[in-house]
């Protein structure tokens, strides 16, 4: 299962994500990290630096269906 937390800058997305991960005892990865990894490892996905992390995560989730 993939959980995406989106919103405007500086509203607490990372803080909320960390709380959810800790309470659920599940691993997680910030979308900023995913964007960097995908640009380097899978350029054919079209994710580039400057791509808003929330948009990149949503695009990847849609492609994974």
N, C-alpha and C positions, 0 to 999 in steps of 0.2 A: 504494500500500500504506500502511496506517495501522498504526503501532506504538503501543500504549498501555502505559505503565509505571505501575502502581498500587502502593499500599502505605500503610502508616501514616505519619502525619506525622513528619518529621525522620529518615527512614531512608536518605535519599540518592537519592530518585527523580530530582530535578532534576540532581544531579551525574551520575548514571548516564545520563540522557537526553542531557546535553550531551556526554558521552564518546562515546556511540553516534553522535550526529549528526556530531561532528567526524571520527570514524574512517570513517564511511560517506560523508562529504561530501554530506550531504543537509540540506535546511532543516527547521526544526521550529518549533513554536509551543507554549508552555506552556498547559496546560489552564486555568489561572487567566485567561489572556488570552482564550481562547476563550469562557469563560463570560461575561466582560464584553462581548465583542463580540456574542455571540449575544443577550444580554439587550437590547442596544440596537438591533441590526439586524434581529432576527427573534424578536420576543416571542411569536409564535405557537408557537414550539418549546417553550415552557414552561420554559426555563432561567432561573433566578432567582438573584440574589445570595443567598448562603447555601447554594446547592446545592453539595454536595461536588464538587469538580472531577473526581474519578475517576468518580463516578456520572454527571455530565453528559457526559463523554467517552464512556462506555459507552452511554448512551442515544442519543447522536448516531450512534455507530457502528452500533447496531442499526437505527436509522431509515434509515440510508444503504444498507442491503442491498437 
